């Protein structure tokens, strides 16, 4: 399996869900990290395209 063909959002969501089930106090941090990762992944094509 090629890692580049694996969408990152569902993988991050799955890992975040597991962390929340194991340690509910981490909910704020997990949500914050998830939102940052999704934002960076969403904006990355614009930054990469703008530099070339």
C-alpha positions as CSV (number, residue, x, y, z in Angstrom):
1,X,0.0,0.0,0.0
2,X,1.3,3.4,-0.9
3,X,1.3,5.8,2.0
4,X,0.6,8.8,-0.3
5,X,-2.8,7.4,-1.3
6,X,-4.0,7.1,2.3
7,X,-6.1,10.1,3.2
8,X,-4.8,11.7,6.4
9,X,-8.0,13.2,7.9
10,X,-9.7,9.8,8.6
11,X,-6.5,8.4,10.1
12,X,-6.0,11.4,12.4
13,X,-9.7,11.3,13.4
14,X,-9.4,7.6,14.3
15,X,-6.3,8.2,16.4
16,X,-8.0,11.1,18.1
17,X,-11.0,9.0,18.9
18,X,-8.9,6.3,20.5
19,X,-7.1,8.8,22.6
20,X,-10.3,10.3,23.8
21,X,-11.7,6.9,24.7
22,X,-8.6,6.0,26.7
23,X,-8.0,9.4,28.4
24,X,-11.1,11.7,28.3
25,X,-9.2,14.6,29.9
26,X,-7.1,14.9,26.8
27,X,-10.2,15.9,24.8
28,X,-9.2,19.6,24.6
29,X,-5.7,18.9,23.4
30,X,-6.7,16.2,20.9
31,X,-9.3,18.4,19.4
32,X,-6.9,21.3,19.2
33,X,-4.2,19.2,17.5
34,X,-6.7,17.7,15.1
35,X,-7.9,21.1,14.0
36,X,-4.4,22.3,13.5
37,X,-3.5,19.3,11.4
38,X,-6.6,19.5,9.3
39,X,-6.0,23.2,8.8
40,X,-2.4,22.7,7.7
41,X,-3.3,19.9,5.4
42,X,-6.0,22.0,3.9
43,X,-3.8,25.0,3.3
44,X,-0.7,23.1,2.2
45,X,-1.6,23.0,-1.5
46,X,-2.1,26.8,-1.5
47,X,1.3,27.4,0.0
48,X,3.1,24.8,-2.2
49,X,1.4,26.2,-5.4
50,X,2.2,29.7,-4.4
51,X,5.9,29.1,-4.1
52,X,6.4,27.7,-7.6
